């Protein structure tokens, strides 16, 4: 079967009301998977400076095209992905499939972890971050730029050893919400308030543009050392998480 063709497995059908979340590692991809990437993907990858960044990009792009190709019923490499910003036309907007209006997807990666979320009928956003240590000064600076006042207060009330994971939780919940809606930097991060890390994920205050309603947040189970969040626009969905390593191994480029 040609690279990117819709196989009879191991990708299950994607029913309405279900969101598939696929987890992978950068090392799951091989040079043969380059056959899945189109010319735009290859140009974007070539602009990345480090080999590690290029490997992560390849993993996310190849996995997205494999899964989307199955659900769209066509070779993944033939899918056209448009990233044009709806407001300025630059290629930094929420990605969408051209000619496949019922599929929405989101891709995120951090260090050794890659995740792709796919659903039908409504937008989705996903974000994953490695929990990394911060000095007190670094955390104070980044929190001031990204968290609302009540979030910062809760963060610094937490035990010192929990603050790195707590900050990553705040960040992924906000990022997933902004990616799902396509708001990006148009919504100031300190105007998007999410629930504290010990609570179920939820948008408490939404500063998104155009008066849009906030998305629903869902819990994910990333690998140890990472935190992640999923955002669903319009309606909740049943979330099904899967290891993408067998898929990538079975469908090399």
C-alpha positions in Angstrom: 0.0 0.0 0.0 1.4 3.4 -0.9 2.6 5.7 1.9 -0.3 7.6 3.4 -3.0 5.5 2.0 -6.0 4.8 4.1 -5.3 1.4 5.7 -7.8 -1.0 7.2 -6.1 -0.6 10.6 -4.8 0.1 13.1 -6.7 3.4 13.0 -10.3 2.9 14.2 -13.2 4.8 12.6 -13.8 8.3 13.9 -17.4 8.6 14.9 -19.1 11.9 15.5 -18.9 12.8 19.2 -15.4 11.1 19.5 -12.0 12.8 19.7 -9.0 10.6 19.0 -5.7 11.6 20.7 -2.6 10.0 19.3 0.7 10.0 21.3 4.1 9.5 19.7 7.8 10.1 20.3 10.1 11.8 17.9 12.2 8.6 17.6 9.1 6.8 16.3 9.6 8.3 12.9 12.3 7.3 10.3 13.6 8.9 7.2 11.1 6.9 5.1 8.3 8.9 6.7 9.5 11.9 4.8 7.4 10.5 1.9 4.3 11.6 3.8 5.3 15.3 4.0 4.3 17.6 1.2 6.5 20.5 -0.2 5.1 23.0 2.3 5.9 20.6 5.2 9.4 20.2 3.9 10.0 23.9 3.6 8.7 24.5 7.1 11.0 21.8 8.5 14.0 23.2 6.6 13.6 26.5 8.4 14.1 24.8 11.8 17.7 25.1 13.1 18.2 22.0 15.3 18.0 18.4 14.3 15.8 17.7 17.4 13.3 20.4 16.3 13.2 18.9 12.8 12.6 15.4 14.2 9.7 16.6 16.3 8.2 18.4 13.4 8.5 15.3 11.2 6.8 13.2 13.9 3.9 15.6 14.2 3.4 16.2 10.5 3.7 12.5 9.5 1.4 11.3 12.3 -1.2 13.9 11.5 -1.2 13.0 7.8 -1.4 9.3 8.5 -4.4 9.6 10.8 -6.1 12.3 8.8 -5.5 10.3 5.6 -7.4 7.3 7.1 -10.3 9.4 8.2 -10.5 11.4 4.9 -10.1 8.2 2.8 -7.2 9.4 0.8 -3.4 9.3 0.9 -2.1 11.5 3.7 0.5 13.2 1.5 -2.2 14.4 -0.9 -4.1 16.3 1.8 -3.8 20.1 1.6 -3.3 21.8 4.9 -3.9 25.5 4.9 -2.5 27.6 7.8 -3.5 31.1 6.5 -4.6 33.5 9.2 -8.2 34.5 8.7 -7.3 38.1 9.6 -4.1 38.8 7.9 -3.5 35.9 5.5 0.0 35.0 6.9 0.7 31.3 7.3 0.4 31.3 11.1 -3.3 30.5 11.6 -5.1 27.5 12.8 -4.4 24.7 10.4 -7.3 23.2 8.5 -7.8 20.6 5.7 -8.8 22.1 2.3 -11.7 20.2 0.8 -12.3 18.1 3.9 -14.6 20.3 6.0 -15.8 17.7 8.6 -12.3 16.9 10.1 -10.5 19.1 12.6 -7.1 18.5 14.0 -4.4 19.9 16.3 -0.7 19.0 16.8 1.6 19.7 19.6 5.1 18.6 20.7 7.5 19.2 23.5 11.0 17.6 23.8 10.3 13.9 23.6 6.6 13.9 23.2 4.3 14.4 20.2 0.5 14.5 20.2 -2.2 14.8 17.5 -5.9 15.3 18.2 -8.6 14.7 15.6 -12.4 15.0 15.7 -15.3 15.4 13.3 -17.7 18.3 13.0 -16.1 20.8 15.5 -12.7 22.4 16.2 -10.2 20.8 18.6 -7.0 22.1 20.2 -4.3 20.2 22.1 -1.1 21.2 23.9 1.6 19.2 25.7 4.5 20.6 27.7 7.4 19.0 29.5 7.6 19.9 33.1 10.9 21.7 33.4 12.5 23.3 36.5 12.4 27.1 36.9 14.3 29.4 39.2 12.0 31.5 41.3 12.9 34.6 39.3 12.3 32.9 36.0 8.9 31.6 37.1 7.9 35.0 38.4 8.8 36.6 35.1 7.0 34.1 32.9 3.9 33.9 35.2 3.6 37.7 35.0 3.5 37.5 31.2 1.1 34.6 30.9 -1.1 34.2 34.0 -4.0 36.2 35.4 -3.7 37.7 38.9 -5.7 35.0 40.6 -3.7 32.3 38.8 -0.4 33.8 39.9 -1.6 34.0 43.4 -2.6 30.3 43.4 0.7 29.3 41.7 2.8 31.0 44.4 0.6 29.7 47.2 1.5 26.1 46.1 4.5 24.3 47.5 7.7 25.2 45.8 8.2 21.7 44.4 4.8 21.7 42.7 5.1 25.1 41.0 6.7 23.9 37.7 4.0 21.3 37.1 1.3 23.8 38.1 2.6 26.4 35.7 2.8 23.9 32.9 -0.8 22.9 33.6 -2.1 26.5 33.5 -0.1 27.0 30.2 -1.4 23.9 28.4 -5.0 24.6 29.4 -4.8 28.1 28.0 -2.9 27.1 24.9 -5.3 24.2 24.0 -8.2 26.6 24.4 -6.6 29.3 22.1 -5.6 26.7 19.5 -9.1 25.2 19.4 -10.7 28.5 18.8 -8.0 29.9 16.5 -7.7 32.9 18.8 -3.9 32.6 19.1 -2.4 35.8 20.4 -5.5 37.8 19.8 -6.7 36.8 23.2 -4.4 38.1 25.9 -3.3 35.2 28.1 -4.1 37.1 31.3 -7.7 37.4 30.2 -8.1 33.7 29.7 -8.5 32.2 33.2 -8.6 28.5 33.7 -9.2 26.3 36.7 -6.3 25.6 39.1 -4.2 22.4 38.5 -5.8 20.4 41.3 -9.3 21.0 39.8 -10.8 19.4 36.7 -9.9 21.5 33.6 -12.3 24.3 32.9 -12.2 27.8 31.4 -13.4 30.2 34.1 -13.1 33.4 32.3 -12.7 33.8 28.5 -11.2 36.8 26.7 -11.5 35.3 23.3 -12.3 37.5 20.3 -15.7 38.0 18.7 -17.7 37.1 21.8 -17.2 33.4 21.1 -18.1 31.0 23.9 -15.2 29.3 25.7 -14.3 25.8 24.7 -14.7 22.7 26.9 -11.5 21.4 28.4 -10.8 17.7 28.9 -8.2 15.7 30.9 -5.5 13.8 29.0 -2.9 11.2 30.2 0.5 12.2 28.8 3.7 10.3 29.5 5.4 10.9 32.8 7.1 14.2 33.1 4.6 16.0 30.8 1.3 17.7 31.2 -1.3 18.2 28.5 -4.8 19.6 27.8 -7.4 19.1 25.2 -10.0 21.8 24.2 -13.2 21.1 22.4 -15.3 23.8 20.7 -19.2 23.6 20.5 -19.7 20.3 22.4 -17.8 17.8 24.6 -16.6 14.6 23.1 -15.6 11.1 24.2 -11.8 11.2 24.3 -10.0 8.1 23.1 -6.2 8.1 23.6 -3.8 5.8 21.7 -0.2 5.0 21.3 0.9 5.9 17.7 4.1 3.9 17.7 2.5 0.8 16.1 0.8 3.0 13.5 4.0 4.7 12.5 5.9 1.4 12.5 3.2 -0.3 10.3 2.9 2.6 7.8 6.4 4.0 7.1 6.8 6.4 4.3 
